[in-house]
Amino acid sequence: MISESKTSEKDLNVIKETLEKKDAKVRQMSVLSTLWIFATLNYVYCDVVTLFSYVTFKSPIQYTQGFLLGAAILVEIPIGMVLMSRILKYRANRWANIIAGAIMTVVQTVTLFVGTPAPYYVFFSVMEIACTAVIVWYAWKWPAVSRSPALGIAQPSLDV
């Protein structure tokens, strides 16, 4: 006689709950990554417009090799976070987003007080600051991870 495998309703609910939690984690990671893409595009486009304006007008900034290296490092933070937001595990992901978002928010805010920024620069800065502040808030509010006893899989907790 062939025995039938019966899955209890409780087991099905545990599996359903686990899949829902996994979907929530993927959504969280996707939102963070998308916010970093938005921030990066704003940084890059603002830099392009700035370079055009400095070619047209006299530049108060000296573009030394050190300055350009510092700028490259700063722009690499949001570029790298697009990828890191998708591949890091929960704890590292959450803290990387909080730290990188805080750094970029502070740096961009400080640049508004160096000289007199052009109106386009203020606009881009407001967009960038708002975006990175949302990233910090969103990562800070990211629910904790718990273990699913039935499957032994780390999943985000739905408790906020």
N, C-alpha and C positions, 0 to 999 in steps of 0.2 A: 504494500500500500504506500502510495506517495503522500508524504506529509506536506501540508500546505503551510507556508510561512505566513504567519499573521502578524501584522504590525498594529500594535494597539493605538488607540486614539491619542493616548498620552505621548507615545513615541512620535507620532505624526506632528503633534503640537510642538514638541521639542525641536524637531527638524525644521518646521515652519518658522518658529521663533528664531532659531539660529540663522536661517537664511535671511530673515528680515533684518537681523542685527548686522549681518555681513553686508547687505545692501546699504544700510545706513552708514557703515564705515566707508564703503566705496564712494557713496555720495559725498561724504565729508571730505575725503581725499580729492575728489574731482573738483569740488567747489574751491578748495584751497589752491589747487593747481591752476584752475581757471583765473582766480583772482591774481595769482602771480603772473600769468600771461598778460592780463590787463595792465598790471603795474609796469611790467617790463616794456610793453609797447609804449606806454606813456613816457617812461624814462628815455627810451631810445629816440622816439620822435621829438621829444623836447630837446635832446642833445643835438639832433640833426638841425632843428630850427635854430638853436643857439649857434651852431657852427656857421650857418648861413648868415645870421645876423652879425657875427664877428668878422666874417669876410667882408660884409658890406660896410660895417661901422668899425671904428677903432675898438679893439678889445682891451679891457682893463686887466684881463687874466693873461699871465705868461704860461704858455703851454710847454712846460718843461717835460722831460722824460718821466720824472717823478710824479708830476701832476697827472700825466696820461696813464701811468701805471695805477695810481690811486683811483682814477675814474674807472679804469678797466676792472679793478677789484670790486668797486662799488656796484657796477652794473652786472657783474657776474653773480652777485648775491641773488637778485630776483631771477636771473636766468637759471641758476642752479636750483632754486627753490621750485621751479616748474617741475623739474624731474624729481627732486627729493620729496615733494609733496605726494608723489604717486608711488614711490618705492620704499620709503622708510617705514618701519614698523611704528605702531601707535605712539609709544612714549617718545621716541626720537623724533618722529614726525611732528608731534604736538609742540615739543620744545624748540625744534628747529624753526618752526613757523612763528612761534612767539618771539624768539630771539632775533631772527632775521627781520621780521616785521617791525619790531621795536627799533632795531638799528636803522632800518631804512626810513622809518617815520621820523626819528630824531635827526638824522643826517639831512633829510629833505627840509625839515622845519628850520634847521640852522642855516641852510643856504638862503632862505628868504631874508635873513638879517645880515647878509654879506653884500654891502653896497645897496643900490636901488634896483630891485629886479624889474624886468620888463613885464608888461601886462600878460603876455603869453606865458612867461615863466611862472608867474603867480597862478595862472589858471592851471597849468600842468601840475604845479606843486600841490595845489589844493586837491586835485584828482588823485595824485600819488599818495599824499598824506592820508586822505580819506580811505583809499584802498588798503594801504598797509595797516592802518588802524583797525579796519574791519578784519583783516587777516589775523591780527593779534587777538582781537575779541573773539573771533570765530574759533581759533585754535584754543584759546583759554576756556571757552565753553564746551569744547569737544568732550563728550561723555567718556568716563573711565572705561578701561577694558576689564572684562571679567572672563572667567573660564566657563565654558559650557560643559557641565558635568557629563552629559550624555555623549558628547562627541569629543570632548577633550580639546576643543578649539578655542583659541583666544578670540573673543568677540567684544565689540564695544557694548558697554552697559547702556541700557536705556534710561538709567537713573541720572538725572542732571543735578 
